[in-house]
Structures are given as structure tokens and as C-alpha cells.
Amino acid sequence: MTLRETATELVRRLQTAGFDAYWVGGCVRDYFLGREPKDFDVATNAVPEQVERIFQRTIPVGRKFGVLIVLEKGFEFQIATFRAESDYQDGRHPEQVTFGDPKADASRRDFTINGLFYDPVNDVLHDWVGGEVDLKAKVLRTIGEPAERFAEDHLRLLRAVRFAAQLNFQIEAKTFAAMVANAPKIKTISAERIREELMKVFRPPHAARGLDLLRESGLLEQVLPEIAATITCEQTPDYHPEGSVYNHVRLMLSQLPEDASPELPWAVLLHDVAKPVTASRDPETGSIHFYGHEKVGAEMAEVLLQRLKFPRKETDEIVAAVLYHMQFKDVPNMRKSTLRRMIMRETFPLELALHRLDCLGSHRMLDHYDFMVEQERELEKKPEILPPLLNGNDLMALGMQPGPAMGELLTELRDKQLQEELKTSDEAREWVLEKLKTKP
């Protein structure tokens, strides 16, 4: 049984037991947009105790608010009792929750397209908020007064950007005006929640539009002020015909591949983050330079990612991509050993994907990218050179004492291996023995 079939069966069982039950929220929106929902939420007039009697496996994730997780056929479903909410004190959570009817439940939701209720058993759509019209017109509109909806939950400001970007909808004028007016309130939301929404905003294929909506609404200055600073940061047209750093980043985001890793959009956003603070102009030629922006940018990227509570591993990977992104301009002139050290870095796939977008977002020349792809293929054909030929224990067995000299010799040995001057362990031992003979 599929996810959708199981979700329909849940509604059928609640109705058979004498209760009202509907699919609600994003699954209804996606279903009527012709998208296959990734999860299904169900709303019902059954209270938690009654839901628990109907379904054997439940998790009381928000029982006092009428919310349970039901485990069925290997899937998870959220089943919630119809409720009304009031008295939002912190811009995020209601102080009062009362069980109610489906109309009241629809009215408490954020946007009209998320306020539709659908009965999959009888194929009946219930629309108490005008969501069906907005869904067909591709318009994002709050339910009721926009200022009130955003005051209840400030995270809805970012959710509006996310839905408009990912669904390619237009934001209704009053809703957008309220977003602009309330943009500073997003700072009251936890960093983790902001990060989660931004991760969704910057997913392909509409990441560039997400960036534009953040900028136009004033939210970019609030959540990513370092990126907002790139809007007015001009670049030399010879290298960057697209104009400002912001335009460059936007172009890169517009060409993210569908299968982009979660880290890639952030590497794009942050690879030139230090250009505004490192910019200088040559008084004679008028050229604009950003000396050391990759190093300063790596430091700024780490601060920003830590502020948004990114996991350590993802932070390290994105920071590395920022730090190394300028190396690609020199790859045709690098020694083979240097190229191979570069390719063997754990973060190289992210760095290479970033470099490709960096080119597509500016001069559009992919010669260095193609060169590195070929170098990577060449290395894959020679797996025997990937592990070091000798290690410290091997050198001690040859009579060498641990210390700085050993480290220097291992580095020199590795370079010769990557340069293909030494290809086997025996060759490496002979070379080391000759080196030791010449040492005083």
C-alpha cells in the first residue's frame, strides 16, 4: 500500500468510527497542484483518546494540543484534533488552544492555500478560506488580516518567501506589505528555525527567486546581512559582466542542479561574502580588486554558519569550499602532485561544483572545470597511488628517528608519488635509503 493509499485508509477508518476526518495543509495543496505529497496530515473532530482507541501505534508528540503521530504500514502520519488558537505572546506559540470545528481550524492557519480540507474517501474539497481560487491563480495570501497572521507567528515571514519561491507563486500585495513592515520581527525566532526555513528557500530550482524575495521583503538584511552587503558591491566588468556580487551569486543560484547537495547553495552564497570588506580600486586602471577575500570569507562564513547553528561537519565543508575556491584559477599551471592533493581533499566534490557555478555565473568559461574533471578521471584510473607508499613506521624500520625531518621526508615522498616519479613501495624505500645515505 502506498503512502497516499494509507493516508486515505486512515481517513476512512476515522469516518467509519463516526468522526469527521480530512487531509489538511500542504498535502492538499500539493495534491491539487499535481505534486505527489511527501507526507500527509489529517484533521479530525476525534480527540486524542479516541484516536488512540482506533489506531494501535501512536506517539503523543503534542497530546495536550490534540496532536498525535500515527504509525501505519511503515509510514508516519500526524493526526490532529480540530482546534482554535489564541493569545500569542512570543510571536511563535499560542497560549490558549481549544478544540473546535473544521472552519475554526482552517481559520487559524497561515495562508489560504494551506487552509484547504479534503475528504479523499468521498472526493470532496472543503474551502472555508478562499484557498482554491488562490491555488488556481498561483497567489500566496494570508488567511484574514496579514498583520495579525504574522504577529501570531513571526516565522511565517520566512515561510511566505519559501512557499512563493518554491511554488513560483506571486505574493498578494497586502500580504507582501505586511511582510516588509514586520521583517525585523524575524529576529525573535530561534536560529535553528531560521536555518531550517532558509535551507528550504535555497533549494533548486527556485533558489534565485528565494534570494530576490528575501531582498525585496527586507528579510535578507535581517537574517543574512553579510549577503545583503553584496547588493552594492561592484566588480570589474572584464571578469564579471554580470555586475555586482549579488548579481553574481543570484546567477549561480539560478543554475543549481536539481540534485545539488544541501551545502552547495551555502557555498554559493558565501564564497564571495568578504568582497564588500576587501574591495579596493586601482587608481590608475580603475580595476576593482578583492585581495585575500577567500581567506577573510572563510572566517566570515564560519561566523555566519555558527550563528545559524549549522552542524559542525557542514560548517567545515562549506568553509573549506569558500577558502579554496580561488585555487581553480591556477590549475593549468599546477604541478601534478598539487593537483592530486587538491582532488583528494574530502571537500573536492563540493569545491568543483562551486567552481562550475562560479564560472556559469560570470564569464561562462568552463575550461578549468573541464580540465579538473579530466584530472579527476585520470586519478580514478590509478587507485594504486591514492594510499601513501610509505608511512612513519616504514621510515623508522629503515632506521630513521621520529621528528621534523621525518615529516619533511614524508611530504617530499608524497609529492614524488603524486608526481608519478615513484610508483611502488619498493621504489619509495630505495629512494629513502639513498636520501638517508646522503644525510650527515
Secondary structure, 3 states (H helix, E strand, C coil): CCHHHHHHHHHHHHHHCCCCEEEECHHHHHHHCCCCCCCCEEEECCCHHHHHHHCCCEEEEEHHHCEEEEEECCEEEEEEECEEEEEECCCCCEEEEEECCHHHHHHCCCEHHHCCEEECCCCEEECCCCHHHHHHHCEECECCCHHHHHHHCCCHHHHHHHHHHHHCCEECHHHHHHHHHHHHHHHHCCHHHHHHHHHHHCCCCCHHHHHHHHHHHCHHHHHCHHHHHHHHCCCCCCCCCCCCHHHHHHHHHHCCCCCCCCCHHHHHHHCCCCHHHHCEECCCCCCEECCCHHHHHHHHHHHHHHHCCCCHHHHHHHHHHHHHHHHHHHHHHCCHHHHHHHHCCCCHHHHHHHHHHHHHCCCCCCHHHHHHHHHHHHHHCCHHHCCCCCCHHHHHHCCCCCCHHHHHHHHHHHHHHHCCCCCCHHHHHHHHHHHHHHCC
